[in-house]
Amino acid sequence: MSSNDWPKWVRDDNSVVSCTEKVKVMTENFDELKQIAQDALEDGLLMEVSEQQMRDALHQLVDSLINPYNKA
């Protein structure tokens, strides 16, 4: 997935986040995350860790993220 493939960002009310600077920051953040995750996957594979285990661990990492702004 290239930076051109990132989703169109939407708010909780489904309105589109259209501020150029906000979209730019989101694109940069996701580009960086993708590269870090790719590097971690490759390192794991080079150290003979199962590809499936690496993918599962990366999914678990994302699933464990906490929203500090949760509107509970």
CHARMM internal coordinates of N, CA and C (Angstrom, degrees):
IC EDIT
DIST 1 N 1 CA 1.4539
DIST 1 CA 1 C 1.5267
ANGL 1 N 1 CA 1 C 108.20
DIST 1 C 2 N 1.2948
ANGL 1 CA 1 C 2 N 116.44
DIHE 1 N 1 CA 1 C 2 N 118.44
DIST 2 N 2 CA 1.4643
ANGL 1 C 2 N 2 CA 120.80
DIHE 1 CA 1 C 2 N 2 CA 177.11
DIST 2 CA 2 C 1.5211
ANGL 2 N 2 CA 2 C 108.94
DIHE 1 C 2 N 2 CA 2 C -88.73
DIST 2 C 3 N 1.3260
ANGL 2 CA 2 C 3 N 115.56
DIHE 2 N 2 CA 2 C 3 N 170.28
DIST 3 N 3 CA 1.4656
ANGL 2 C 3 N 3 CA 119.10
DIHE 2 CA 2 C 3 N 3 CA -178.70
DIST 3 CA 3 C 1.5272
ANGL 3 N 3 CA 3 C 111.43
DIHE 2 C 3 N 3 CA 3 C -60.62
DIST 3 C 4 N 1.3276
ANGL 3 CA 3 C 4 N 117.81
DIHE 3 N 3 CA 3 C 4 N -22.91
DIST 4 N 4 CA 1.4647
ANGL 3 C 4 N 4 CA 120.55
DIHE 3 CA 3 C 4 N 4 CA 176.89
DIST 4 CA 4 C 1.5232
ANGL 4 N 4 CA 4 C 111.80
DIHE 3 C 4 N 4 CA 4 C -73.32
DIST 4 C 5 N 1.3448
ANGL 4 CA 4 C 5 N 116.23
DIHE 4 N 4 CA 4 C 5 N -14.26
DIST 5 N 5 CA 1.4584
ANGL 4 C 5 N 5 CA 120.82
DIHE 4 CA 4 C 5 N 5 CA -177.25
DIST 5 CA 5 C 1.5237
ANGL 5 N 5 CA 5 C 113.51
DIHE 4 C 5 N 5 CA 5 C -97.37
DIST 5 C 6 N 1.3282
ANGL 5 CA 5 C 6 N 118.39
DIHE 5 N 5 CA 5 C 6 N -1.12
DIST 6 N 6 CA 1.4590
ANGL 5 C 6 N 6 CA 119.29
DIHE 5 CA 5 C 6 N 6 CA 179.84
DIST 6 CA 6 C 1.5178
ANGL 6 N 6 CA 6 C 108.39
DIHE 5 C 6 N 6 CA 6 C -64.47
DIST 6 C 7 N 1.3299
ANGL 6 CA 6 C 7 N 116.68
DIHE 6 N 6 CA 6 C 7 N 152.56
DIST 7 N 7 CA 1.4702
ANGL 6 C 7 N 7 CA 118.96
DIHE 6 CA 6 C 7 N 7 CA -177.02
DIST 7 CA 7 C 1.5201
ANGL 7 N 7 CA 7 C 112.35
DIHE 6 C 7 N 7 CA 7 C -66.80
DIST 7 C 8 N 1.3013
ANGL 7 CA 7 C 8 N 114.44
DIHE 7 N 7 CA 7 C 8 N 162.41
DIST 8 N 8 CA 1.4640
ANGL 7 C 8 N 8 CA 120.09
DIHE 7 CA 7 C 8 N 8 CA 169.87
DIST 8 CA 8 C 1.5241
ANGL 8 N 8 CA 8 C 104.59
DIHE 7 C 8 N 8 CA 8 C -76.55
DIST 8 C 9 N 1.3207
ANGL 8 CA 8 C 9 N 116.81
DIHE 8 N 8 CA 8 C 9 N 122.08
DIST 9 N 9 CA 1.4649
ANGL 8 C 9 N 9 CA 120.98
DIHE 8 CA 8 C 9 N 9 CA -173.96
DIST 9 CA 9 C 1.5175
ANGL 9 N 9 CA 9 C 110.39
DIHE 8 C 9 N 9 CA 9 C -77.53
DIST 9 C 10 N 1.3354
ANGL 9 CA 9 C 10 N 115.88
DIHE 9 N 9 CA 9 C 10 N 132.70
DIST 10 N 10 CA 1.4648
ANGL 9 C 10 N 10 CA 121.73
DIHE 9 CA 9 C 10 N 10 CA -179.88
DIST 10 CA 10 C 1.5277
ANGL 10 N 10 CA 10 C 110.39
DIHE 9 C 10 N 10 CA 10 C -126.88
DIST 10 C 11 N 1.3126
ANGL 10 CA 10 C 11 N 115.02
DIHE 10 N 10 CA 10 C 11 N 154.44
DIST 11 N 11 CA 1.4621
ANGL 10 C 11 N 11 CA 122.23
DIHE 10 CA 10 C 11 N 11 CA 176.24
DIST 11 CA 11 C 1.5312
ANGL 11 N 11 CA 11 C 108.94
DIHE 10 C 11 N 11 CA 11 C -84.30
DIST 11 C 12 N 1.3398
ANGL 11 CA 11 C 12 N 115.98
DIHE 11 N 11 CA 11 C 12 N 174.24
DIST 12 N 12 CA 1.4650
ANGL 11 C 12 N 12 CA 120.49
DIHE 11 CA 11 C 12 N 12 CA 178.64
DIST 12 CA 12 C 1.5242
ANGL 12 N 12 CA 12 C 112.38
DIHE 11 C 12 N 12 CA 12 C -59.12
DIST 12 C 13 N 1.3378
ANGL 12 CA 12 C 13 N 117.04
DIHE 12 N 12 CA 12 C 13 N -27.19
DIST 13 N 13 CA 1.4689
ANGL 12 C 13 N 13 CA 120.06
DIHE 12 CA 12 C 13 N 13 CA 179.56
DIST 13 CA 13 C 1.5364
ANGL 13 N 13 CA 13 C 111.94
DIHE 12 C 13 N 13 CA 13 C -89.20
DIST 13 C 14 N 1.3452
ANGL 13 CA 13 C 14 N 116.43
DIHE 13 N 13 CA 13 C 14 N 10.05
DIST 14 N 14 CA 1.4709
ANGL 13 C 14 N 14 CA 124.91
DIHE 13 CA 13 C 14 N 14 CA 178.90
DIST 14 CA 14 C 1.5188
ANGL 14 N 14 CA 14 C 114.40
DIHE 13 C 14 N 14 CA 14 C 72.28
DIST 14 C 15 N 1.3227
ANGL 14 CA 14 C 15 N 118.48
DIHE 14 N 14 CA 14 C 15 N 8.03
DIST 15 N 15 CA 1.4635
ANGL 14 C 15 N 15 CA 119.50
DIHE 14 CA 14 C 15 N 15 CA 173.26
DIST 15 CA 15 C 1.5283
ANGL 15 N 15 CA 15 C 108.20
DIHE 14 C 15 N 15 CA 15 C -77.53
DIST 15 C 16 N 1.3138
ANGL 15 CA 15 C 16 N 115.57
DIHE 15 N 15 CA 15 C 16 N 147.98
DIST 16 N 16 CA 1.4630
ANGL 15 C 16 N 16 CA 121.33
DIHE 15 CA 15 C 16 N 16 CA -174.95
DIST 16 CA 16 C 1.5244
ANGL 16 N 16 CA 16 C 110.73
DIHE 15 C 16 N 16 CA 16 C -79.61
DIST 16 C 17 N 1.3358
ANGL 16 CA 16 C 17 N 115.90
DIHE 16 N 16 CA 16 C 17 N 135.72
DIST 17 N 17 CA 1.4654
ANGL 16 C 17 N 17 CA 121.47
DIHE 16 CA 16 C 17 N 17 CA 172.30
DIST 17 CA 17 C 1.5230
ANGL 17 N 17 CA 17 C 105.82
DIHE 16 C 17 N 17 CA 17 C -78.73
DIST 17 C 18 N 1.3197
ANGL 17 CA 17 C 18 N 116.63
DIHE 17 N 17 CA 17 C 18 N 108.66
DIST 18 N 18 CA 1.4649
ANGL 17 C 18 N 18 CA 120.09
DIHE 17 CA 17 C 18 N 18 CA -172.62
DIST 18 CA 18 C 1.5204
ANGL 18 N 18 CA 18 C 113.87
DIHE 17 C 18 N 18 CA 18 C -110.97
DIST 18 C 19 N 1.3194
ANGL 18 CA 18 C 19 N 117.84
DIHE 18 N 18 CA 18 C 19 N -5.55
DIST 19 N 19 CA 1.4617
ANGL 18 C 19 N 19 CA 120.71
DIHE 18 CA 18 C 19 N 19 CA 178.95
DIST 19 CA 19 C 1.5289
ANGL 19 N 19 CA 19 C 108.92
DIHE 18 C 19 N 19 CA 19 C -61.32
DIST 19 C 20 N 1.3191
ANGL 19 CA 19 C 20 N 116.17
DIHE 19 N 19 CA 19 C 20 N 120.54
DIST 20 N 20 CA 1.4646
ANGL 19 C 20 N 20 CA 121.85
DIHE 19 CA 19 C 20 N 20 CA -176.03
DIST 20 CA 20 C 1.5177
ANGL 20 N 20 CA 20 C 111.83
DIHE 19 C 20 N 20 CA 20 C -55.41
DIST 20 C 21 N 1.3146
ANGL 20 CA 20 C 21 N 117.43
DIHE 20 N 20 CA 20 C 21 N -42.83
DIST 21 N 21 CA 1.4702
ANGL 20 C 21 N 21 CA 120.80
DIHE 20 CA 20 C 21 N 21 CA -178.18
DIST 21 CA 21 C 1.5250
ANGL 21 N 21 CA 21 C 111.19
DIHE 20 C 21 N 21 CA 21 C -66.81
DIST 21 C 22 N 1.3309
ANGL 21 CA 21 C 22 N 117.88
DIHE 21 N 21 CA 21 C 22 N -40.21
DIST 22 N 22 CA 1.4668
ANGL 21 C 22 N 22 CA 121.05
DIHE 21 CA 21 C 22 N 22 CA 178.44
DIST 22 CA 22 C 1.5245
ANGL 22 N 22 CA 22 C 110.40
DIHE 21 C 22 N 22 CA 22 C -64.17
DIST 22 C 23 N 1.3211
ANGL 22 CA 22 C 23 N 116.58
DIHE 22 N 22 CA 22 C 23 N -44.65
DIST 23 N 23 CA 1.4658
ANGL 22 C 23 N 23 CA 120.75
DIHE 22 CA 22 C 23 N 23 CA 179.26
DIST 23 CA 23 C 1.5241
ANGL 23 N 23 CA 23 C 110.20
DIHE 22 C 23 N 23 CA 23 C -63.81
DIST 23 C 24 N 1.3255
ANGL 23 CA 23 C 24 N 116.83
DIHE 23 N 23 CA 23 C 24 N -39.43
DIST 24 N 24 CA 1.4686
ANGL 23 C 24 N 24 CA 121.34
DIHE 23 CA 23 C 24 N 24 CA 178.34
DIST 24 CA 24 C 1.5265
ANGL 24 N 24 CA 24 C 110.73
DIHE 23 C 24 N 24 CA 24 C -61.60
DIST 24 C 25 N 1.3338
ANGL 24 CA 24 C 25 N 117.06
DIHE 24 N 24 CA 24 C 25 N -45.19
DIST 25 N 25 CA 1.4687
ANGL 24 C 25 N 25 CA 121.02
DIHE 24 CA 24 C 25 N 25 CA 179.26
DIST 25 CA 25 C 1.5241
ANGL 25 N 25 CA 25 C 110.54
DIHE 24 C 25 N 25 CA 25 C -63.13
DIST 25 C 26 N 1.3267
ANGL 25 CA 25 C 26 N 117.52
DIHE 25 N 25 CA 25 C 26 N -44.17
DIST 26 N 26 CA 1.4684
ANGL 25 C 26 N 26 CA 120.85
DIHE 25 CA 25 C 26 N 26 CA 178.80
DIST 26 CA 26 C 1.5252
ANGL 26 N 26 CA 26 C 110.70
DIHE 25 C 26 N 26 CA 26 C -61.24
DIST 26 C 27 N 1.3268
ANGL 26 CA 26 C 27 N 117.39
DIHE 26 N 26 CA 26 C 27 N -42.68
DIST 27 N 27 CA 1.4636
ANGL 26 C 27 N 27 CA 121.47
DIHE 26 CA 26 C 27 N 27 CA 178.79
DIST 27 CA 27 C 1.5199
ANGL 27 N 27 CA 27 C 110.65
DIHE 26 C 27 N 27 CA 27 C -62.21
DIST 27 C 28 N 1.3230
ANGL 27 CA 27 C 28 N 116.77
DIHE 27 N 27 CA 27 C 28 N -46.68
DIST 28 N 28 CA 1.4688
ANGL 27 C 28 N 28 CA 120.19
DIHE 27 CA 27 C 28 N 28 CA 179.28
DIST 28 CA 28 C 1.5236
ANGL 28 N 28 CA 28 C 111.04
DIHE 27 C 28 N 28 CA 28 C -62.35
DIST 28 C 29 N 1.3404
ANGL 28 CA 28 C 29 N 117.27
DIHE 28 N 28 CA 28 C 29 N -43.44
DIST 29 N 29 CA 1.4634
ANGL 28 C 29 N 29 CA 120.59
DIHE 28 CA 28 C 29 N 29 CA 179.30
DIST 29 CA 29 C 1.5251
ANGL 29 N 29 CA 29 C 111.30
DIHE 28 C 29 N 29 CA 29 C -60.58
DIST 29 C 30 N 1.3216
ANGL 29 CA 29 C 30 N 117.14
DIHE 29 N 29 CA 29 C 30 N -45.67
DIST 30 N 30 CA 1.4549
ANGL 29 C 30 N 30 CA 120.13
DIHE 29 CA 29 C 30 N 30 CA -177.93
DIST 30 CA 30 C 1.5239
ANGL 30 N 30 CA 30 C 112.07
DIHE 29 C 30 N 30 CA 30 C -71.48
DIST 30 C 31 N 1.3227
ANGL 30 CA 30 C 31 N 117.76
DIHE 30 N 30 CA 30 C 31 N -34.37
DIST 31 N 31 CA 1.4661
ANGL 30 C 31 N 31 CA 120.17
DIHE 30 CA 30 C 31 N 31 CA 174.08
DIST 31 CA 31 C 1.5300
ANGL 31 N 31 CA 31 C 110.17
DIHE 30 C 31 N 31 CA 31 C -60.98
DIST 31 C 32 N 1.3439
ANGL 31 CA 31 C 32 N 116.68
DIHE 31 N 31 CA 31 C 32 N -43.94
DIST 32 N 32 CA 1.4628
ANGL 31 C 32 N 32 CA 120.90
DIHE 31 CA 31 C 32 N 32 CA 179.36
DIST 32 CA 32 C 1.5242
ANGL 32 N 32 CA 32 C 111.21
DIHE 31 C 32 N 32 CA 32 C -65.65
DIST 32 C 33 N 1.3397
ANGL 32 CA 32 C 33 N 116.82
DIHE 32 N 32 CA 32 C 33 N -44.75
DIST 33 N 33 CA 1.4626
ANGL 32 C 33 N 33 CA 120.29
DIHE 32 CA 32 C 33 N 33 CA 178.54
DIST 33 CA 33 C 1.5213
ANGL 33 N 33 CA 33 C 111.62
DIHE 32 C 33 N 33 CA 33 C -60.02
DIST 33 C 34 N 1.3238
ANGL 33 CA 33 C 34 N 116.16
DIHE 33 N 33 CA 33 C 34 N -42.02
DIST 34 N 34 CA 1.4611
ANGL 33 C 34 N 34 CA 119.59
DIHE 33 CA 33 C 34 N 34 CA 179.53
DIST 34 CA 34 C 1.5199
ANGL 34 N 34 CA 34 C 110.47
DIHE 33 C 34 N 34 CA 34 C -61.01
DIST 34 C 35 N 1.3254
ANGL 34 CA 34 C 35 N 117.59
DIHE 34 N 34 CA 34 C 35 N -43.79
DIST 35 N 35 CA 1.4604
ANGL 34 C 35 N 35 CA 120.56
DIHE 34 CA 34 C 35 N 35 CA -178.70
DIST 35 CA 35 C 1.5272
ANGL 35 N 35 CA 35 C 111.28
DIHE 34 C 35 N 35 CA 35 C -66.48
DIST 35 C 36 N 1.3295
ANGL 35 CA 35 C 36 N 117.71
DIHE 35 N 35 CA 35 C 36 N -41.19
DIST 36 N 36 CA 1.4649
ANGL 35 C 36 N 36 CA 120.97
DIHE 35 CA 35 C 36 N 36 CA 178.36
DIST 36 CA 36 C 1.5273
ANGL 36 N 36 CA 36 C 110.23
DIHE 35 C 36 N 36 CA 36 C -64.06
DIST 36 C 37 N 1.3372
ANGL 36 CA 36 C 37 N 117.07
DIHE 36 N 36 CA 36 C 37 N -43.97
DIST 37 N 37 CA 1.4632
ANGL 36 C 37 N 37 CA 120.55
DIHE 36 CA 36 C 37 N 37 CA 178.87
DIST 37 CA 37 C 1.5246
ANGL 37 N 37 CA 37 C 110.84
DIHE 36 C 37 N 37 CA 37 C -64.58
DIST 37 C 38 N 1.3309
ANGL 37 CA 37 C 38 N 117.20
DIHE 37 N 37 CA 37 C 38 N -39.87
DIST 38 N 38 CA 1.4686
ANGL 37 C 38 N 38 CA 121.20
DIHE 37 CA 37 C 38 N 38 CA 177.73
DIST 38 CA 38 C 1.5244
ANGL 38 N 38 CA 38 C 110.39
DIHE 37 C 38 N 38 CA 38 C -61.93
DIST 38 C 39 N 1.3321
ANGL 38 CA 38 C 39 N 116.70
DIHE 38 N 38 CA 38 C 39 N -44.78
DIST 39 N 39 CA 1.4666
ANGL 38 C 39 N 39 CA 120.95
DIHE 38 CA 38 C 39 N 39 CA 178.84
DIST 39 CA 39 C 1.5262
ANGL 39 N 39 CA 39 C 110.93
DIHE 38 C 39 N 39 CA 39 C -61.70
DIST 39 C 40 N 1.3414
ANGL 39 CA 39 C 40 N 117.12
DIHE 39 N 39 CA 39 C 40 N -42.94
DIST 40 N 40 CA 1.4644
ANGL 39 C 40 N 40 CA 120.84
DIHE 39 CA 39 C 40 N 40 CA 179.67
DIST 40 CA 40 C 1.5267
ANGL 40 N 40 CA 40 C 110.72
DIHE 39 C 40 N 40 CA 40 C -64.08
DIST 40 C 41 N 1.3356
ANGL 40 CA 40 C 41 N 116.84
DIHE 40 N 40 CA 40 C 41 N -42.05
DIST 41 N 41 CA 1.4615
ANGL 40 C 41 N 41 CA 120.68
DIHE 40 CA 40 C 41 N 41 CA 178.18
DIST 41 CA 41 C 1.5203
ANGL 41 N 41 CA 41 C 110.57
DIHE 40 C 41 N 41 CA 41 C -61.33
DIST 41 C 42 N 1.3172
ANGL 41 CA 41 C 42 N 116.69
DIHE 41 N 41 CA 41 C 42 N -48.14
DIST 42 N 42 CA 1.4629
ANGL 41 C 42 N 42 CA 120.62
DIHE 41 CA 41 C 42 N 42 CA -179.32
DIST 42 CA 42 C 1.5225
ANGL 42 N 42 CA 42 C 111.53
DIHE 41 C 42 N 42 CA 42 C -62.74
DIST 42 C 43 N 1.3413
ANGL 42 CA 42 C 43 N 117.65
DIHE 42 N 42 CA 42 C 43 N -41.46
DIST 43 N 43 CA 1.4631
ANGL 42 C 43 N 43 CA 120.31
DIHE 42 CA 42 C 43 N 43 CA 177.50
DIST 43 CA 43 C 1.5228
ANGL 43 N 43 CA 43 C 110.49
DIHE 42 C 43 N 43 CA 43 C -60.59
DIST 43 C 44 N 1.3284
ANGL 43 CA 43 C 44 N 116.45
DIHE 43 N 43 CA 43 C 44 N -45.85
DIST 44 N 44 CA 1.4608
ANGL 43 C 44 N 44 CA 120.12
DIHE 43 CA 43 C 44 N 44 CA 178.82
DIST 44 CA 44 C 1.5171
ANGL 44 N 44 CA 44 C 112.08
DIHE 43 C 44 N 44 CA 44 C -59.49
DIST 44 C 45 N 1.3262
ANGL 44 CA 44 C 45 N 116.36
DIHE 44 N 44 CA 44 C 45 N -44.55
DIST 45 N 45 CA 1.4629
ANGL 44 C 45 N 45 CA 120.33
DIHE 44 CA 44 C 45 N 45 CA 179.95
DIST 45 CA 45 C 1.5200
ANGL 45 N 45 CA 45 C 111.09
DIHE 44 C 45 N 45 CA 45 C -64.02
DIST 45 C 46 N 1.3353
ANGL 45 CA 45 C 46 N 117.21
DIHE 45 N 45 CA 45 C 46 N -40.47
DIST 46 N 46 CA 1.4643
ANGL 45 C 46 N 46 CA 120.48
DIHE 45 CA 45 C 46 N 46 CA 177.65
DIST 46 CA 46 C 1.5231
ANGL 46 N 46 CA 46 C 111.61
DIHE 45 C 46 N 46 CA 46 C -64.41
DIST 46 C 47 N 1.3406
ANGL 46 CA 46 C 47 N 116.76
DIHE 46 N 46 CA 46 C 47 N -28.30
DIST 47 N 47 CA 1.4636
ANGL 46 C 47 N 47 CA 121.05
DIHE 46 CA 46 C 47 N 47 CA 178.63
DIST 47 CA 47 C 1.5248
ANGL 47 N 47 CA 47 C 111.32
DIHE 46 C 47 N 47 CA 47 C -92.00
DIST 47 C 48 N 1.3408
ANGL 47 CA 47 C 48 N 115.59
DIHE 47 N 47 CA 47 C 48 N 14.35
DIST 48 N 48 CA 1.4661
ANGL 47 C 48 N 48 CA 124.76
DIHE 47 CA 47 C 48 N 48 CA 174.24
DIST 48 CA 48 C 1.5239
ANGL 48 N 48 CA 48 C 113.94
DIHE 47 C 48 N 48 CA 48 C 67.52
DIST 48 C 49 N 1.3390
ANGL 48 CA 48 C 49 N 117.05
DIHE 48 N 48 CA 48 C 49 N 26.44
DIST 49 N 49 CA 1.4583
ANGL 48 C 49 N 49 CA 121.02
DIHE 48 CA 48 C 49 N 49 CA 172.53
DIST 49 CA 49 C 1.5270
ANGL 49 N 49 CA 49 C 107.21
DIHE 48 C 49 N 49 CA 49 C -78.61
DIST 49 C 50 N 1.3153
ANGL 49 CA 49 C 50 N 116.60
DIHE 49 N 49 CA 49 C 50 N 142.23
DIST 50 N 50 CA 1.4580
ANGL 49 C 50 N 50 CA 121.91
DIHE 49 CA 49 C 50 N 50 CA 178.41
DIST 50 CA 50 C 1.5301
ANGL 50 N 50 CA 50 C 110.38
DIHE 49 C 50 N 50 CA 50 C -56.88
DIST 50 C 51 N 1.3314
ANGL 50 CA 50 C 51 N 116.11
DIHE 50 N 50 CA 50 C 51 N 134.36
DIST 51 N 51 CA 1.4671
ANGL 50 C 51 N 51 CA 119.92
DIHE 50 CA 50 C 51 N 51 CA 177.95
DIST 51 CA 51 C 1.5233
ANGL 51 N 51 CA 51 C 110.63
DIHE 50 C 51 N 51 CA 51 C -59.20
DIST 51 C 52 N 1.3334
ANGL 51 CA 51 C 52 N 116.76
DIHE 51 N 51 CA 51 C 52 N -42.64
DIST 52 N 52 CA 1.4641
ANGL 51 C 52 N 52 CA 119.42
DIHE 51 CA 51 C 52 N 52 CA -179.06
DIST 52 CA 52 C 1.5220
ANGL 52 N 52 CA 52 C 111.15
DIHE 51 C 52 N 52 CA 52 C -63.29
DIST 52 C 53 N 1.3436
ANGL 52 CA 52 C 53 N 116.90
DIHE 52 N 52 CA 52 C 53 N -39.61
DIST 53 N 53 CA 1.4588
ANGL 52 C 53 N 53 CA 119.35
DIHE 52 CA 52 C 53 N 53 CA 178.42
DIST 53 CA 53 C 1.5294
ANGL 53 N 53 CA 53 C 110.72
DIHE 52 C 53 N 53 CA 53 C -64.56
DIST 53 C 54 N 1.3270
ANGL 53 CA 53 C 54 N 117.30
DIHE 53 N 53 CA 53 C 54 N -40.10
DIST 54 N 54 CA 1.4647
ANGL 53 C 54 N 54 CA 120.50
DIHE 53 CA 53 C 54 N 54 CA 178.03
DIST 54 CA 54 C 1.5298
ANGL 54 N 54 CA 54 C 110.51
DIHE 53 C 54 N 54 CA 54 C -61.94
DIST 54 C 55 N 1.3254
ANGL 54 CA 54 C 55 N 116.44
DIHE 54 N 54 CA 54 C 55 N -45.95
DIST 55 N 55 CA 1.4650
ANGL 54 C 55 N 55 CA 120.01
DIHE 54 CA 54 C 55 N 55 CA 180.00
DIST 55 CA 55 C 1.5281
ANGL 55 N 55 CA 55 C 111.02
DIHE 54 C 55 N 55 CA 55 C -63.17
DIST 55 C 56 N 1.3309
ANGL 55 CA 55 C 56 N 116.24
DIHE 55 N 55 CA 55 C 56 N -42.98
DIST 56 N 56 CA 1.4663
ANGL 55 C 56 N 56 CA 120.34
DIHE 55 CA 55 C 56 N 56 CA 178.55
DIST 56 CA 56 C 1.5278
ANGL 56 N 56 CA 56 C 110.84
DIHE 55 C 56 N 56 CA 56 C -61.84
DIST 56 C 57 N 1.3369
ANGL 56 CA 56 C 57 N 116.76
DIHE 56 N 56 CA 56 C 57 N -41.87
DIST 57 N 57 CA 1.4679
ANGL 56 C 57 N 57 CA 120.91
DIHE 56 CA 56 C 57 N 57 CA -179.63
DIST 57 CA 57 C 1.5276
ANGL 57 N 57 CA 57 C 110.92
DIHE 56 C 57 N 57 CA 57 C -64.83
DIST 57 C 58 N 1.3338
ANGL 57 CA 57 C 58 N 117.01
DIHE 57 N 57 CA 57 C 58 N -40.06
DIST 58 N 58 CA 1.4660
ANGL 57 C 58 N 58 CA 120.12
DIHE 57 CA 57 C 58 N 58 CA 178.03
DIST 58 CA 58 C 1.5296
ANGL 58 N 58 CA 58 C 110.81
DIHE 57 C 58 N 58 CA 58 C -65.49
DIST 58 C 59 N 1.3313
ANGL 58 CA 58 C 59 N 117.07
DIHE 58 N 58 CA 58 C 59 N -39.73
DIST 59 N 59 CA 1.4680
ANGL 58 C 59 N 59 CA 120.48
DIHE 58 CA 58 C 59 N 59 CA 176.41
DIST 59 CA 59 C 1.5251
ANGL 59 N 59 CA 59 C 110.47
DIHE 58 C 59 N 59 CA 59 C -63.11
DIST 59 C 60 N 1.3326
ANGL 59 CA 59 C 60 N 116.44
DIHE 59 N 59 CA 59 C 60 N -43.13
DIST 60 N 60 CA 1.4678
ANGL 59 C 60 N 60 CA 120.19
DIHE 59 CA 59 C 60 N 60 CA 179.10
DIST 60 CA 60 C 1.5220
ANGL 60 N 60 CA 60 C 110.94
DIHE 59 C 60 N 60 CA 60 C -62.36
DIST 60 C 61 N 1.3198
ANGL 60 CA 60 C 61 N 116.16
DIHE 60 N 60 CA 60 C 61 N -37.96
DIST 61 N 61 CA 1.4635
ANGL 60 C 61 N 61 CA 120.55
DIHE 60 CA 60 C 61 N 61 CA 178.49
DIST 61 CA 61 C 1.5280
ANGL 61 N 61 CA 61 C 110.41
DIHE 60 C 61 N 61 CA 61 C -60.02
DIST 61 C 62 N 1.3131
ANGL 61 CA 61 C 62 N 116.69
DIHE 61 N 61 CA 61 C 62 N -47.91
DIST 62 N 62 CA 1.4694
ANGL 61 C 62 N 62 CA 120.65
DIHE 61 CA 61 C 62 N 62 CA 179.34
DIST 62 CA 62 C 1.5291
ANGL 62 N 62 CA 62 C 110.16
DIHE 61 C 62 N 62 CA 62 C -64.04
DIST 62 C 63 N 1.3262
ANGL 62 CA 62 C 63 N 116.52
DIHE 62 N 62 CA 62 C 63 N -42.98
DIST 63 N 63 CA 1.4642
ANGL 62 C 63 N 63 CA 120.05
DIHE 62 CA 62 C 63 N 63 CA -179.33
DIST 63 CA 63 C 1.5280
ANGL 63 N 63 CA 63 C 112.27
DIHE 62 C 63 N 63 CA 63 C -63.47
DIST 63 C 64 N 1.3309
ANGL 63 CA 63 C 64 N 117.74
DIHE 63 N 63 CA 63 C 64 N -23.60
DIST 64 N 64 CA 1.4661
ANGL 63 C 64 N 64 CA 121.08
DIHE 63 CA 63 C 64 N 64 CA -177.72
DIST 64 CA 64 C 1.5318
ANGL 64 N 64 CA 64 C 113.05
DIHE 63 C 64 N 64 CA 64 C -87.17
DIST 64 C 65 N 1.3294
ANGL 64 CA 64 C 65 N 117.86
DIHE 64 N 64 CA 64 C 65 N -5.02
DIST 65 N 65 CA 1.4622
ANGL 64 C 65 N 65 CA 120.32
DIHE 64 CA 64 C 65 N 65 CA 179.90
DIST 65 CA 65 C 1.5274
ANGL 65 N 65 CA 65 C 110.26
DIHE 64 C 65 N 65 CA 65 C -64.04
DIST 65 C 66 N 1.3226
ANGL 65 CA 65 C 66 N 115.87
DIHE 65 N 65 CA 65 C 66 N 142.53
DIST 66 N 66 CA 1.4629
ANGL 65 C 66 N 66 CA 121.94
DIHE 65 CA 65 C 66 N 66 CA -176.60
DIST 66 CA 66 C 1.5267
ANGL 66 N 66 CA 66 C 109.68
DIHE 65 C 66 N 66 CA 66 C -110.60
DIST 66 C 67 N 1.3131
ANGL 66 CA 66 C 67 N 116.28
DIHE 66 N 66 CA 66 C 67 N 133.85
DIST 67 N 67 CA 1.4623
ANGL 66 C 67 N 67 CA 122.19
DIHE 66 CA 66 C 67 N 67 CA 176.13
DIST 67 CA 67 C 1.5286
ANGL 67 N 67 CA 67 C 108.69
DIHE 66 C 67 N 67 CA 67 C -84.68
DIST 67 C 68 N 1.3448
ANGL 67 CA 67 C 68 N 118.10
DIHE 67 N 67 CA 67 C 68 N 106.03
DIST 68 N 68 CA 1.4642
ANGL 67 C 68 N 68 CA 119.60
DIHE 67 CA 67 C 68 N 68 CA -179.34
DIST 68 CA 68 C 1.5303
ANGL 68 N 68 CA 68 C 112.71
DIHE 67 C 68 N 68 CA 68 C -74.51
DIST 68 C 69 N 1.3280
ANGL 68 CA 68 C 69 N 117.15
DIHE 68 N 68 CA 68 C 69 N -8.20
DIST 69 N 69 CA 1.4636
ANGL 68 C 69 N 69 CA 121.92
DIHE 68 CA 68 C 69 N 69 CA -177.85
DIST 69 CA 69 C 1.5210
ANGL 69 N 69 CA 69 C 111.75
DIHE 68 C 69 N 69 CA 69 C -108.36
DIST 69 C 70 N 1.3261
ANGL 69 CA 69 C 70 N 117.12
DIHE 69 N 69 CA 69 C 70 N 16.68
DIST 70 N 70 CA 1.4606
ANGL 69 C 70 N 70 CA 122.41
DIHE 69 CA 69 C 70 N 70 CA -175.72
DIST 70 CA 70 C 1.5257
ANGL 70 N 70 CA 70 C 110.83
DIHE 69 C 70 N 70 CA 70 C -53.25
DIST 70 C 71 N 1.3190
ANGL 70 CA 70 C 71 N 115.09
DIHE 70 N 70 CA 70 C 71 N 128.41
DIST 71 N 71 CA 1.4670
ANGL 70 C 71 N 71 CA 121.63
DIHE 70 CA 70 C 71 N 71 CA -179.57
DIST 71 CA 71 C 1.5214
ANGL 71 N 71 CA 71 C 109.04
DIHE 70 C 71 N 71 CA 71 C -92.90
DIST 71 C 72 N 1.3139
ANGL 71 CA 71 C 72 N 116.56
DIHE 71 N 71 CA 71 C 72 N 68.56
DIST 72 N 72 CA 1.4718
ANGL 71 C 72 N 72 CA 120.95
DIHE 71 CA 71 C 72 N 72 CA -176.24
DIST 72 CA 72 C 1.5046
ANGL 72 N 72 CA 72 C 112.53
DIHE 71 C 72 N 72 CA 72 C -78.55
END
COOR INIT
IC SEED 1 N 1 CA 1 C
IC BUILD
